Amino acid sequence: MLQLLSNAMLSLLRRADHSETGQSTAEYALVMISAAAIAGLVLTWAKHTNLIGGLFDTVVHGLLHL
């Protein structure tokens, strides 16, 4: 029985694909998810601090008083 299990494991290991096909795609997906999460955190912070509204008001005020 042990020999049968050993042969089955060796057969599976030989058939395993050891190439790195798809690795770049997976890494790219993780980077995109991380960037989206960071952007979401920055936007949430900016919304709660009224930073975007203040920046917009400053720009408009500067343009109107040229």
PDB file of N, H, CA, C and O in Angstrom:
ATOM      1  N   MET A   1       0.821  -1.188   0.000  1.00  0.00           N
ATOM      2  CA  MET A   1       0.000   0.000   0.000  1.00  0.00           C
ATOM      3  C   MET A   1       0.871   1.262   0.000  1.00  0.00           C
ATOM      4  O   MET A   1       0.584   2.223  -0.713  1.00  0.00           O
ATOM      5  N   LEU A   2       1.921   1.248   0.795  1.00  0.00           N
ATOM      6  H   LEU A   2       2.155   0.467   1.374  1.00  0.00           H
ATOM      7  CA  LEU A   2       2.831   2.388   0.871  1.00  0.00           C
ATOM      8  C   LEU A   2       3.520   2.626  -0.467  1.00  0.00           C
ATOM      9  O   LEU A   2       3.728   3.771  -0.868  1.00  0.00           O
ATOM     10  N   GLN A   3       3.868   1.558  -1.147  1.00  0.00           N
ATOM     11  H   GLN A   3       3.699   0.628  -0.821  1.00  0.00           H
ATOM     12  CA  GLN A   3       4.493   1.678  -2.459  1.00  0.00           C
ATOM     13  C   GLN A   3       3.521   2.311  -3.451  1.00  0.00           C
ATOM     14  O   GLN A   3       3.938   3.118  -4.282  1.00  0.00           O
ATOM     15  N   LEU A   4       2.252   1.967  -3.386  1.00  0.00           N
ATOM     16  H   LEU A   4       1.913   1.311  -2.711  1.00  0.00           H
ATOM     17  CA  LEU A   4       1.242   2.520  -4.283  1.00  0.00           C
ATOM     18  C   LEU A   4       1.073   4.020  -4.049  1.00  0.00           C
ATOM     19  O   LEU A   4       0.998   4.793  -5.004  1.00  0.00           O
ATOM     20  N   LEU A   5       1.012   4.430  -2.791  1.00  0.00           N
ATOM     21  H   LEU A   5       1.072   3.802  -2.015  1.00  0.00           H
ATOM     22  CA  LEU A   5       0.911   5.852  -2.467  1.00  0.00           C
ATOM     23  C   LEU A   5       2.151   6.618  -2.908  1.00  0.00           C
ATOM     24  O   LEU A   5       2.062   7.734  -3.420  1.00  0.00           O
ATOM     25  N   SER A   6       3.296   6.003  -2.703  1.00  0.00           N
ATOM     26  H   SER A   6       3.369   5.096  -2.287  1.00  0.00           H
ATOM     27  CA  SER A   6       4.545   6.641  -3.111  1.00  0.00           C
ATOM     28  C   SER A   6       4.593   6.833  -4.623  1.00  0.00           C
ATOM     29  O   SER A   6       5.001   7.890  -5.104  1.00  0.00           O
ATOM     30  N   ASN A   7       4.184   5.828  -5.361  1.00  0.00           N
ATOM     31  H   ASN A   7       3.852   4.969  -4.970  1.00  0.00           H
ATOM     32  CA  ASN A   7       4.155   5.925  -6.820  1.00  0.00           C
ATOM     33  C   ASN A   7       3.159   6.983  -7.285  1.00  0.00           C
ATOM     34  O   ASN A   7       3.431   7.712  -8.239  1.00  0.00           O
ATOM     35  N   ALA A   8       2.022   7.070  -6.628  1.00  0.00           N
ATOM     36  H   ALA A   8       1.801   6.477  -5.854  1.00  0.00           H
ATOM     37  CA  ALA A   8       1.013   8.074  -6.986  1.00  0.00           C
ATOM     38  C   ALA A   8       1.547   9.483  -6.744  1.00  0.00           C
ATOM     39  O   ALA A   8       1.339  10.372  -7.571  1.00  0.00           O
ATOM     40  N   MET A   9       2.232   9.697  -5.620  1.00  0.00           N
ATOM     41  H   MET A   9       2.400   8.976  -4.949  1.00  0.00           H
ATOM     42  CA  MET A   9       2.802  11.014  -5.312  1.00  0.00           C
ATOM     43  C   MET A   9       3.886  11.382  -6.317  1.00  0.00           C
ATOM     44  O   MET A   9       3.933  12.521  -6.781  1.00  0.00           O
ATOM     45  N   LEU A  10       4.742  10.453  -6.653  1.00  0.00           N
ATOM     46  H   LEU A  10       4.704   9.527  -6.276  1.00  0.00           H
ATOM     47  CA  LEU A  10       5.798  10.717  -7.633  1.00  0.00           C
ATOM     48  C   LEU A  10       5.199  11.042  -8.997  1.00  0.00           C
ATOM     49  O   LEU A  10       5.703  11.908  -9.712  1.00  0.00           O
ATOM     50  N   SER A  11       4.132  10.352  -9.352  1.00  0.00           N
ATOM     51  H   SER A  11       3.723   9.648  -8.771  1.00  0.00           H
ATOM     52  CA  SER A  11       3.474  10.617 -10.623  1.00  0.00           C
ATOM     53  C   SER A  11       2.888  12.027 -10.650  1.00  0.00           C
ATOM     54  O   SER A  11       3.002  12.733 -11.652  1.00  0.00           O
ATOM     55  N   LEU A  12       2.268  12.431  -9.559  1.00  0.00           N
ATOM     56  H   LEU A  12       2.175  11.858  -8.745  1.00  0.00           H
ATOM     57  CA  LEU A  12       1.711  13.788  -9.480  1.00  0.00           C
ATOM     58  C   LEU A  12       2.807  14.846  -9.538  1.00  0.00           C
ATOM     59  O   LEU A  12       2.649  15.869 -10.204  1.00  0.00           O
ATOM     60  N   LEU A  13       3.902  14.606  -8.854  1.00  0.00           N
ATOM     61  H   LEU A  13       4.030  13.775  -8.313  1.00  0.00           H
ATOM     62  CA  LEU A  13       5.005  15.579  -8.852  1.00  0.00           C
ATOM     63  C   LEU A  13       5.639  15.711 -10.234  1.00  0.00           C
ATOM     64  O   LEU A  13       6.059  16.801 -10.625  1.00  0.00           O
ATOM     65  N   ARG A  14       5.710  14.611 -10.969  1.00  0.00           N
ATOM     66  H   ARG A  14       5.369  13.726 -10.652  1.00  0.00           H
ATOM     67  CA  ARG A  14       6.279  14.667 -12.315  1.00  0.00           C
ATOM     68  C   ARG A  14       5.373  15.439 -13.268  1.00  0.00           C
ATOM     69  O   ARG A  14       5.854  16.120 -14.173  1.00  0.00           O
ATOM     70  N   ARG A  15       4.067  15.332 -13.063  1.00  0.00           N
ATOM     71  H   ARG A  15       3.676  14.778 -12.327  1.00  0.00           H
ATOM     72  CA  ARG A  15       3.122  16.016 -13.947  1.00  0.00           C
ATOM     73  C   ARG A  15       2.938  17.479 -13.578  1.00  0.00           C
ATOM     74  O   ARG A  15       2.391  18.243 -14.373  1.00  0.00           O
ATOM     75  N   ALA A  16       3.373  17.884 -12.412  1.00  0.00           N
ATOM     76  H   ALA A  16       3.817  17.263 -11.766  1.00  0.00           H
ATOM     77  CA  ALA A  16       3.193  19.266 -11.971  1.00  0.00           C
ATOM     78  C   ALA A  16       3.940  20.209 -12.896  1.00  0.00           C
ATOM     79  O   ALA A  16       5.067  19.932 -13.307  1.00  0.00           O
ATOM     80  N   ASP A  17       3.313  21.309 -13.215  1.00  0.00           N
ATOM     81  H   ASP A  17       2.397  21.534 -12.881  1.00  0.00           H
ATOM     82  CA  ASP A  17       3.917  22.318 -14.084  1.00  0.00           C
ATOM     83  C   ASP A  17       4.809  23.210 -13.229  1.00  0.00           C
ATOM     84  O   ASP A  17       4.327  23.925 -12.351  1.00  0.00           O
ATOM     85  N   HIS A  18       6.090  23.163 -13.489  1.00  0.00           N
ATOM     86  H   HIS A  18       6.482  22.581 -14.202  1.00  0.00           H
ATOM     87  CA  HIS A  18       7.044  23.942 -12.688  1.00  0.00           C
ATOM     88  C   HIS A  18       7.365  25.287 -13.325  1.00  0.00           C
ATOM     89  O   HIS A  18       8.218  26.021 -12.825  1.00  0.00           O
ATOM     90  N   SER A  19       6.698  25.615 -14.414  1.00  0.00           N
ATOM     91  H   SER A  19       6.006  25.018 -14.821  1.00  0.00           H
ATOM     92  CA  SER A  19       6.953  26.912 -15.041  1.00  0.00           C
ATOM     93  C   SER A  19       6.259  28.011 -14.243  1.00  0.00           C
ATOM     94  O   SER A  19       5.444  27.735 -13.362  1.00  0.00           O
ATOM     95  N   GLU A  20       6.585  29.225 -14.554  1.00  0.00           N
ATOM     96  H   GLU A  20       7.247  29.449 -15.269  1.00  0.00           H
ATOM     97  CA  GLU A  20       6.008  30.371 -13.840  1.00  0.00           C
ATOM     98  C   GLU A  20       4.967  31.080 -14.691  1.00  0.00           C
ATOM     99  O   GLU A  20       4.781  32.292 -14.577  1.00  0.00           O
ATOM    100  N   THR A  21       4.288  30.320 -15.544  1.00  0.00           N
ATOM    101  H   THR A  21       4.439  29.335 -15.636  1.00  0.00           H
ATOM    102  CA  THR A  21       3.250  30.891 -16.383  1.00  0.00           C
ATOM    103  C   THR A  21       2.138  31.450 -15.492  1.00  0.00           C
ATOM    104  O   THR A  21       1.635  30.763 -14.604  1.00  0.00           O
ATOM    105  N   GLY A  22       1.772  32.682 -15.740  1.00  0.00           N
ATOM    106  H   GLY A  22       2.181  33.240 -16.462  1.00  0.00           H
ATOM    107  CA  GLY A  22       0.721  33.320 -14.953  1.00  0.00           C
ATOM    108  C   GLY A  22       1.241  34.085 -13.751  1.00  0.00           C
ATOM    109  O   GLY A  22       0.476  34.805 -13.110  1.00  0.00           O
ATOM    110  N   GLN A  23       2.497  33.953 -13.432  1.00  0.00           N
ATOM    111  H   GLN A  23       3.119  33.368 -13.953  1.00  0.00           H
ATOM    112  CA  GLN A  23       3.051  34.636 -12.260  1.00  0.00           C
ATOM    113  C   GLN A  23       2.964  36.149 -12.412  1.00  0.00           C
ATOM    114  O   GLN A  23       2.600  36.843 -11.463  1.00  0.00           O
ATOM    115  N   SER A  24       3.291  36.668 -13.590  1.00  0.00           N
ATOM    116  H   SER A  24       3.586  36.104 -14.361  1.00  0.00           H
ATOM    117  CA  SER A  24       3.240  38.118 -13.803  1.00  0.00           C
ATOM    118  C   SER A  24       1.816  38.637 -13.690  1.00  0.00           C
ATOM    119  O   SER A  24       1.583  39.716 -13.145  1.00  0.00           O
ATOM    120  N   THR A  25       0.871  37.871 -14.201  1.00  0.00           N
ATOM    121  H   THR A  25       1.060  36.994 -14.643  1.00  0.00           H
ATOM    122  CA  THR A  25      -0.523  38.290 -14.119  1.00  0.00           C
ATOM    123  C   THR A  25      -0.983  38.357 -12.673  1.00  0.00           C
ATOM    124  O   THR A  25      -1.678  39.294 -12.283  1.00  0.00           O
ATOM    125  N   ALA A  26      -0.602  37.378 -11.886  1.00  0.00           N
ATOM    126  H   ALA A  26      -0.037  36.616 -12.204  1.00  0.00           H
ATOM    127  CA  ALA A  26      -0.976  37.364 -10.470  1.00  0.00           C
ATOM    128  C   ALA A  26      -0.341  38.536  -9.727  1.00  0.00           C
ATOM    129  O   ALA A  26      -0.993  39.182  -8.906  1.00  0.00           O
ATOM    130  N   GLU A  27       0.916  38.806 -10.012  1.00  0.00           N
ATOM    131  H   GLU A  27       1.446  38.282 -10.678  1.00  0.00           H
ATOM    132  CA  GLU A  27       1.591  39.931  -9.361  1.00  0.00           C
ATOM    133  C   GLU A  27       0.952  41.251  -9.763  1.00  0.00           C
ATOM    134  O   GLU A  27       0.773  42.136  -8.926  1.00  0.00           O
ATOM    135  N   TYR A  28       0.606  41.389 -11.042  1.00  0.00           N
ATOM    136  H   TYR A  28       0.751  40.670 -11.722  1.00  0.00           H
ATOM    137  CA  TYR A  28      -0.046  42.601 -11.522  1.00  0.00           C
ATOM    138  C   TYR A  28      -1.392  42.793 -10.829  1.00  0.00           C
ATOM    139  O   TYR A  28      -1.737  43.907 -10.435  1.00  0.00           O
ATOM    140  N   ALA A  29      -2.142  41.723 -10.682  1.00  0.00           N
ATOM    141  H   ALA A  29      -1.861  40.817 -11.002  1.00  0.00           H
ATOM    142  CA  ALA A  29      -3.443  41.808 -10.017  1.00  0.00           C
ATOM    143  C   ALA A  29      -3.280  42.240  -8.562  1.00  0.00           C
ATOM    144  O   ALA A  29      -4.053  43.064  -8.071  1.00  0.00           O
ATOM    145  N   LEU A  30      -2.295  41.701  -7.878  1.00  0.00           N
ATOM    146  H   LEU A  30      -1.668  41.032  -8.276  1.00  0.00           H
ATOM    147  CA  LEU A  30      -2.063  42.094  -6.481  1.00  0.00           C
ATOM    148  C   LEU A  30      -1.661  43.560  -6.370  1.00  0.00           C
ATOM    149  O   LEU A  30      -2.098  44.252  -5.450  1.00  0.00           O
ATOM    150  N   VAL A  31      -0.838  44.040  -7.292  1.00  0.00           N
ATOM    151  H   VAL A  31      -0.483  43.478  -8.039  1.00  0.00           H
ATOM    152  CA  VAL A  31      -0.443  45.449  -7.285  1.00  0.00           C
ATOM    153  C   VAL A  31      -1.658  46.341  -7.527  1.00  0.00           C
ATOM    154  O   VAL A  31      -1.817  47.367  -6.865  1.00  0.00           O
ATOM    155  N   MET A  32      -2.516  45.954  -8.471  1.00  0.00           N
ATOM    156  H   MET A  32      -2.387  45.120  -9.009  1.00  0.00           H
ATOM    157  CA  MET A  32      -3.709  46.756  -8.771  1.00  0.00           C
ATOM    158  C   MET A  32      -4.674  46.781  -7.587  1.00  0.00           C
ATOM    159  O   MET A  32      -5.257  47.824  -7.290  1.00  0.00           O
ATOM    160  N   ILE A  33      -4.848  45.658  -6.917  1.00  0.00           N
ATOM    161  H   ILE A  33      -4.374  44.811  -7.159  1.00  0.00           H
ATOM    162  CA  ILE A  33      -5.725  45.611  -5.740  1.00  0.00           C
ATOM    163  C   ILE A  33      -5.151  46.482  -4.629  1.00  0.00           C
ATOM    164  O   ILE A  33      -5.890  47.203  -3.959  1.00  0.00           O
ATOM    165  N   SER A  34      -3.840  46.417  -4.432  1.00  0.00           N
ATOM    166  H   SER A  34      -3.240  45.831  -4.977  1.00  0.00           H
ATOM    167  CA  SER A  34      -3.198  47.244  -3.401  1.00  0.00           C
ATOM    168  C   SER A  34      -3.336  48.729  -3.727  1.00  0.00           C
ATOM    169  O   SER A  34      -3.626  49.533  -2.841  1.00  0.00           O
ATOM    170  N   ALA A  35      -3.131  49.095  -4.992  1.00  0.00           N
ATOM    171  H   ALA A  35      -2.896  48.442  -5.711  1.00  0.00           H
ATOM    172  CA  ALA A  35      -3.247  50.496  -5.391  1.00  0.00           C
ATOM    173  C   ALA A  35      -4.678  50.996  -5.206  1.00  0.00           C
ATOM    174  O   ALA A  35      -4.885  52.128  -4.768  1.00  0.00           O
ATOM    175  N   ALA A  36      -5.656  50.174  -5.530  1.00  0.00           N
ATOM    176  H   ALA A  36      -5.488  49.254  -5.886  1.00  0.00           H
ATOM    177  CA  ALA A  36      -7.054  50.561  -5.356  1.00  0.00           C
ATOM    178  C   ALA A  36      -7.394  50.733  -3.878  1.00  0.00           C
ATOM    179  O   ALA A  36      -8.133  51.646  -3.509  1.00  0.00           O
ATOM    180  N   ALA A  37      -6.860  49.864  -3.043  1.00  0.00           N
ATOM    181  H   ALA A  37      -6.259  49.123  -3.343  1.00  0.00           H
ATOM    182  CA  ALA A  37      -7.104  49.974  -1.600  1.00  0.00           C
ATOM    183  C   ALA A  37      -6.490  51.255  -1.037  1.00  0.00           C
ATOM    184  O   ALA A  37      -7.121  51.954  -0.244  1.00  0.00           O
ATOM    185  N   ILE A  38      -5.273  51.558  -1.442  1.00  0.00           N
ATOM    186  H   ILE A  38      -4.760  50.991  -2.086  1.00  0.00           H
ATOM    187  CA  ILE A  38      -4.611  52.785  -0.968  1.00  0.00           C
ATOM    188  C   ILE A  38      -5.358  54.015  -1.463  1.00  0.00           C
ATOM    189  O   ILE A  38      -5.550  54.968  -0.708  1.00  0.00           O
ATOM    190  N   ALA A  39      -5.782  54.004  -2.730  1.00  0.00           N
ATOM    191  H   ALA A  39      -5.626  53.230  -3.343  1.00  0.00           H
ATOM    192  CA  ALA A  39      -6.544  55.134  -3.270  1.00  0.00           C
ATOM    193  C   ALA A  39      -7.851  55.313  -2.507  1.00  0.00           C
ATOM    194  O   ALA A  39      -8.259  56.440  -2.226  1.00  0.00           O
ATOM    195  N   GLY A  40      -8.498  54.223  -2.177  1.00  0.00           N
ATOM    196  H   GLY A  40      -8.167  53.307  -2.405  1.00  0.00           H
ATOM    197  CA  GLY A  40      -9.735  54.306  -1.395  1.00  0.00           C
ATOM    198  C   GLY A  40      -9.505  54.908  -0.022  1.00  0.00           C
ATOM    199  O   GLY A  40     -10.301  55.722   0.448  1.00  0.00           O
ATOM    200  N   LEU A  41      -8.422  54.511   0.619  1.00  0.00           N
ATOM    201  H   LEU A  41      -7.776  53.850   0.237  1.00  0.00           H
ATOM    202  CA  LEU A  41      -8.102  55.080   1.930  1.00  0.00           C
ATOM    203  C   LEU A  41      -7.794  56.564   1.838  1.00  0.00           C
ATOM    204  O   LEU A  41      -8.233  57.341   2.686  1.00  0.00           O
ATOM    205  N   VAL A  42      -7.046  56.968   0.822  1.00  0.00           N
ATOM    206  H   VAL A  42      -6.689  56.337   0.133  1.00  0.00           H
ATOM    207  CA  VAL A  42      -6.717  58.388   0.642  1.00  0.00           C
ATOM    208  C   VAL A  42      -7.976  59.198   0.364  1.00  0.00           C
ATOM    209  O   VAL A  42      -8.149  60.281   0.922  1.00  0.00           O
ATOM    210  N   LEU A  43      -8.853  58.687  -0.487  1.00  0.00           N
ATOM    211  H   LEU A  43      -8.713  57.807  -0.940  1.00  0.00           H
ATOM    212  CA  LEU A  43     -10.099  59.404  -0.788  1.00  0.00           C
ATOM    213  C   LEU A  43     -11.001  59.510   0.440  1.00  0.00           C
ATOM    214  O   LEU A  43     -11.623  60.547   0.670  1.00  0.00           O
ATOM    215  N   THR A  44     -11.069  58.446   1.221  1.00  0.00           N
ATOM    216  H   THR A  44     -10.564  57.604   1.034  1.00  0.00           H
ATOM    217  CA  THR A  44     -11.868  58.488   2.451  1.00  0.00           C
ATOM    218  C   THR A  44     -11.304  59.523   3.421  1.00  0.00           C
ATOM    219  O   THR A  44     -12.057  60.287   4.026  1.00  0.00           O
ATOM    220  N   TRP A  45      -9.990  59.546   3.568  1.00  0.00           N
ATOM    221  H   TRP A  45      -9.378  58.925   3.078  1.00  0.00           H
ATOM    222  CA  TRP A  45      -9.348  60.522   4.456  1.00  0.00           C
ATOM    223  C   TRP A  45      -9.599  61.946   3.958  1.00  0.00           C
ATOM    224  O   TRP A  45      -9.927  62.836   4.742  1.00  0.00           O
ATOM    225  N   ALA A  46      -9.445  62.152   2.654  1.00  0.00           N
ATOM    226  H   ALA A  46      -9.179  61.429   2.017  1.00  0.00           H
ATOM    227  CA  ALA A  46      -9.632  63.487   2.090  1.00  0.00           C
ATOM    228  C   ALA A  46     -11.077  63.953   2.251  1.00  0.00           C
ATOM    229  O   ALA A  46     -11.327  65.135   2.488  1.00  0.00           O
ATOM    230  N   LYS A  47     -12.012  63.040   2.126  1.00  0.00           N
ATOM    231  H   LYS A  47     -11.809  62.080   1.934  1.00  0.00           H
ATOM    232  CA  LYS A  47     -13.432  63.392   2.270  1.00  0.00           C
ATOM    233  C   LYS A  47     -13.729  63.824   3.711  1.00  0.00           C
ATOM    234  O   LYS A  47     -14.450  64.797   3.932  1.00  0.00           O
ATOM    235  N   HIS A  48     -13.185  63.115   4.669  1.00  0.00           N
ATOM    236  H   HIS A  48     -12.599  62.325   4.490  1.00  0.00           H
ATOM    237  CA  HIS A  48     -13.462  63.433   6.075  1.00  0.00           C
ATOM    238  C   HIS A  48     -12.734  64.674   6.553  1.00  0.00           C
ATOM    239  O   HIS A  48     -13.142  65.276   7.546  1.00  0.00           O
ATOM    240  N   THR A  49     -11.662  65.076   5.872  1.00  0.00           N
ATOM    241  H   THR A  49     -11.330  64.587   5.066  1.00  0.00           H
ATOM    242  CA  THR A  49     -10.938  66.272   6.285  1.00  0.00           C
ATOM    243  C   THR A  49     -11.334  67.499   5.458  1.00  0.00           C
ATOM    244  O   THR A  49     -10.809  68.590   5.680  1.00  0.00           O
ATOM    245  N   ASN A  50     -12.259  67.324   4.506  1.00  0.00           N
ATOM    246  H   ASN A  50     -12.685  66.438   4.326  1.00  0.00           H
ATOM    247  CA  ASN A  50     -12.723  68.403   3.621  1.00  0.00           C
ATOM    248  C   ASN A  50     -11.557  69.004   2.837  1.00  0.00           C
ATOM    249  O   ASN A  50     -11.585  70.183   2.485  1.00  0.00           O
ATOM    250  N   LEU A  51     -10.557  68.212   2.570  1.00  0.00           N
ATOM    251  H   LEU A  51     -10.534  67.254   2.856  1.00  0.00           H
ATOM    252  CA  LEU A  51      -9.375  68.673   1.853  1.00  0.00           C
ATOM    253  C   LEU A  51      -9.703  69.000   0.400  1.00  0.00           C
ATOM    254  O   LEU A  51      -9.237  70.011  -0.125  1.00  0.00           O
ATOM    255  N   ILE A  52     -10.489  68.166  -0.248  1.00  0.00           N
ATOM    256  H   ILE A  52     -10.867  67.345   0.179  1.00  0.00           H
ATOM    257  CA  ILE A  52     -10.825  68.376  -1.656  1.00  0.00           C
ATOM    258  C   ILE A  52     -11.661  69.648  -1.818  1.00  0.00           C
ATOM    259  O   ILE A  52     -11.406  70.454  -2.713  1.00  0.00           O
ATOM    260  N   GLY A  53     -12.654  69.823  -0.951  1.00  0.00           N
ATOM    261  H   GLY A  53     -12.861  69.169  -0.224  1.00  0.00           H
ATOM    262  CA  GLY A  53     -13.481  71.031  -1.011  1.00  0.00           C
ATOM    263  C   GLY A  53     -12.670  72.292  -0.764  1.00  0.00           C
ATOM    264  O   GLY A  53     -12.857  73.295  -1.453  1.00  0.00           O
ATOM    265  N   GLY A  54     -11.776  72.251   0.208  1.00  0.00           N
ATOM    266  H   GLY A  54     -11.624  71.436   0.768  1.00  0.00           H
ATOM    267  CA  GLY A  54     -10.928  73.408   0.495  1.00  0.00           C
ATOM    268  C   GLY A  54      -9.993  73.727  -0.652  1.00  0.00           C
ATOM    269  O   GLY A  54      -9.777  74.894  -0.976  1.00  0.00           O
ATOM    270  N   LEU A  55      -9.437  72.695  -1.268  1.00  0.00           N
ATOM    271  H   LEU A  55      -9.613  71.746  -1.004  1.00  0.00           H
ATOM    272  CA  LEU A  55      -8.564  72.899  -2.421  1.00  0.00           C
ATOM    273  C   LEU A  55      -9.338  73.519  -3.581  1.00  0.00           C
ATOM    274  O   LEU A  55      -8.860  74.454  -4.223  1.00  0.00           O
ATOM    275  N   PHE A  56     -10.525  72.999  -3.843  1.00  0.00           N
ATOM    276  H   PHE A  56     -10.913  72.239  -3.321  1.00  0.00           H
ATOM    277  CA  PHE A  56     -11.363  73.531  -4.915  1.00  0.00           C
ATOM    278  C   PHE A  56     -11.718  74.995  -4.650  1.00  0.00           C
ATOM    279  O   PHE A  56     -11.649  75.828  -5.554  1.00  0.00           O
ATOM    280  N   ASP A  57     -12.098  75.307  -3.407  1.00  0.00           N
ATOM    281  H   ASP A  57     -12.155  74.631  -2.673  1.00  0.00           H
ATOM    282  CA  ASP A  57     -12.429  76.701  -3.059  1.00  0.00           C
ATOM    283  C   ASP A  57     -11.229  77.623  -3.240  1.00  0.00           C
ATOM    284  O   ASP A  57     -11.379  78.741  -3.731  1.00  0.00           O
ATOM    285  N   THR A  58     -10.059  77.176  -2.856  1.00  0.00           N
ATOM    286  H   THR A  58      -9.937  76.267  -2.456  1.00  0.00           H
ATOM    287  CA  THR A  58      -8.854  77.990  -3.012  1.00  0.00           C
ATOM    288  C   THR A  58      -8.541  78.248  -4.477  1.00  0.00           C
ATOM    289  O   THR A  58      -8.188  79.367  -4.848  1.00  0.00           O
ATOM    290  N   VAL A  59      -8.668  77.225  -5.308  1.00  0.00           N
ATOM    291  H   VAL A  59      -8.955  76.316  -5.006  1.00  0.00           H
ATOM    292  CA  VAL A  59      -8.378  77.381  -6.736  1.00  0.00           C
ATOM    293  C   VAL A  59      -9.369  78.332  -7.383  1.00  0.00           C
ATOM    294  O   VAL A  59      -8.979  79.228  -8.132  1.00  0.00           O
ATOM    295  N   VAL A  60     -10.656  78.140  -7.094  1.00  0.00           N
ATOM    296  H   VAL A  60     -10.973  77.412  -6.486  1.00  0.00           H
ATOM    297  CA  VAL A  60     -11.691  79.004  -7.685  1.00  0.00           C
ATOM    298  C   VAL A  60     -11.507  80.428  -7.198  1.00  0.00           C
ATOM    299  O   VAL A  60     -11.614  81.365  -7.989  1.00  0.00           O
ATOM    300  N   HIS A  61     -11.235  80.613  -5.924  1.00  0.00           N
ATOM    301  H   HIS A  61     -11.148  79.853  -5.281  1.00  0.00           H
ATOM    302  CA  HIS A  61     -11.033  81.957  -5.378  1.00  0.00           C
ATOM    303  C   HIS A  61      -9.836  82.615  -6.041  1.00  0.00           C
ATOM    304  O   HIS A  61      -9.893  83.798  -6.376  1.00  0.00           O
ATOM    305  N   GLY A  62      -8.746  81.868  -6.238  1.00  0.00           N
ATOM    306  H   GLY A  62      -8.700  80.907  -5.966  1.00  0.00           H
ATOM    307  CA  GLY A  62      -7.562  82.404  -6.891  1.00  0.00           C
ATOM    308  C   GLY A  62      -7.842  82.790  -8.342  1.00  0.00           C
ATOM    309  O   GLY A  62      -7.332  83.805  -8.817  1.00  0.00           O
ATOM    310  N   LEU A  63      -8.643  81.996  -9.051  1.00  0.00           N
ATOM    311  H   LEU A  63      -9.057  81.171  -8.665  1.00  0.00           H
ATOM    312  CA  LEU A  63      -8.967  82.288 -10.438  1.00  0.00           C
ATOM    313  C   LEU A  63      -9.878  83.510 -10.571  1.00  0.00           C
ATOM    314  O   LEU A  63      -9.741  84.293 -11.511  1.00  0.00           O
ATOM    315  N   LEU A  64     -10.796  83.665  -9.636  1.00  0.00           N
ATOM    316  H   LEU A  64     -10.907  83.029  -8.872  1.00  0.00           H
ATOM    317  CA  LEU A  64     -11.733  84.800  -9.706  1.00  0.00           C
ATOM    318  C   LEU A  64     -11.088  86.130  -9.350  1.00  0.00           C
ATOM    319  O   LEU A  64     -11.578  87.187  -9.748  1.00  0.00           O
ATOM    320  N   HIS A  65     -10.005  86.083  -8.613  1.00  0.00           N
ATOM    321  H   HIS A  65      -9.607  85.225  -8.290  1.00  0.00           H
ATOM    322  CA  HIS A  65      -9.359  87.319  -8.177  1.00  0.00           C
ATOM    323  C   HIS A  65      -8.038  87.579  -8.910  1.00  0.00           C
ATOM    324  O   HIS A  65      -7.112  88.155  -8.339  1.00  0.00           O
ATOM    325  N   LEU A  66      -7.953  87.153 -10.173  1.00  0.00           N
ATOM    326  H   LEU A  66      -8.705  86.685 -10.637  1.00  0.00           H
ATOM    327  CA  LEU A  66      -6.759  87.428 -10.970  1.00  0.00           C
ATOM    328  C   LEU A  66      -6.775  88.816 -11.522  1.00  0.00           C
ATOM    329  O   LEU A  66      -5.842  89.214 -12.220  1.00  0.00           O
TER     330      LEU A  66
END
